Amino acid sequence: MILPTIKAVTVLAAVHMWYDRECCANWHCHPVELGEIRELKDGVLVPNFGMLDYSDPRLRKSQDDMDHICVSQTKQLICVYLRPNGM
């Protein structure tokens, strides 16, 4: 039963390897459900954080097929990673 736990930890570590340093300290970022972050004509709608303009430097390209969000301990939005087909 230890193998699934090791695999889960390995997968999580691999995911965190590509987050930009200024966005994540190995616990700020996590994937979100498909459709939770919505790309609209005027920007990106992030639940609980409002609309981000497409020029906002907090918007990044995800390196997998998921959207990710990075939030500080004080609940401030740090970065949003959009899946490749979304940005």
N, C-alpha and C positions, 0 to 999 in steps of 0.2 A: 504493500500500500504506500510505500514511500515514493515510488516512481512517479505517480501522478503529481505529487507535491513538488518534486524536483523539476518536473517538466513545466509546471505552472510558473515556478519561480524563474526558470530559464527563459520562458516566453516573455514574461514581464520585464526581465532585465534586457532582453533583446529589443523590445519595443522602446524602452527608455533611452537606448543608445543613440537614436537619431534625433531626439528632441534638442532644440537649440539650448545652449547653456543659459541664456538670459530668460528662457521660458520655464525651465524645469530644474528642480534640484532632486530628481528621482522620486518625487511624490506630488508635485503640483499638477501634473498632466495625467489625463486619462481619456480613453475613447468614450464617445457618446453614441447613443442610438441613431441609426440612419433617419434623417428627417428632423432631428431635434434642432440642428442648426440649419437655418433656411437662407438660401441665396436668393435675393430679390433684385429687382432692377436697380434700386438705389443703394444697395449694400447688403451686408450679411446680418441677419437677425439672430442674435444669440440670447436664448432664454435667460431671464434674470439680469441681463446686462444691456439689453437694447440693441440698437442698430449700429453696426460698424461700417463706415465708409470703405469702399474697396481700396482706398489709398492708406488705410490705417496700418501702421507698421506691425501691429499685433497679429495681423492675418498672415498665415504661413501656409506652405504647401505640405500636406501630409505625405509621408513616405509609404503609406499603406492604403488600403481601400476604405478607411474609416475617417470620420471627423473626430477631432480631439479638442479638448479644452484644458487650459491651464489656469488655475485659480490659486491665489495666495491664501495663507492662513487667515488673513483678515477679509477674505471673500472679495478681493479685487481681481478683476480679469487681467491675466498676464498675457496670454496668447491663445489664438484659435488656429488649429490646423485643419484645413479643408482637404477632403479627399481629392485626388488628382482630377477626376472628371468634373469636379465642382468648381475648381478655381481657374 
